[in-house]
Amino acid sequence: MRFTHVLVAVDGSEFAAHALEVAVALAAELSAQIGLVHVLDPKSVPVGSETGVPADQAWALARADAQGLLDTAASAIAGRGQAWKFVREGTPWRGIVESAREGPADLIVVGTHGRLGLTRLLFGSTAEGVVRHARSPVVVVPAGSAQLRRGCRSGAGSARALVSAGRSS
């Protein structure tokens, strides 16, 4: 199997930044193009009585912020060529999977926040949803690897990852 298009999910977190580093390293090794996706979760866009901002304005601001996040990530990897970008709305894992299919991406890279217990139960796991539903192989970069790399040279801390072979359906 040859990987030519790597999709990485970015959300502005330290974990996603590390996943981006891993995706860039993989893309360089594979001579692959990179795609970026950010998914706006309706649960995280404050609207109406919460902020006093009308829903359409709140969503427009959120979309602009998401595009800015993708543009910043694309600038950080400018040496790797032009990145293709997606801003989606909805459940994060679903938006990532849909972007991979549309891309099309033959490899997906996601970071994980490492939530456990009640927090994971309440918020779910985006990485788990991607692994369960993606047709492409998925590289999951664990939260702990972001701390590991600080003391490592040449990205050696990036070696710790979970890889799923994807679904054949």
PyMOL commands that set and color helices and strands:
alter all, ss='L'
color gray80, all
select helices_A, chain A and resi 14-30+42-44+48-50+55-76+78-80+92-102+117-123+126-133+143-151+156-159
alter helices_A, ss='H'
color red, helices_A
select strands_A, chain A and resi 5-9+33-40+84-89+107-111+138-141+162-164
alter strands_A, ss='S'
color yellow, strands_A
deselect
rebuild
show_as cartoon
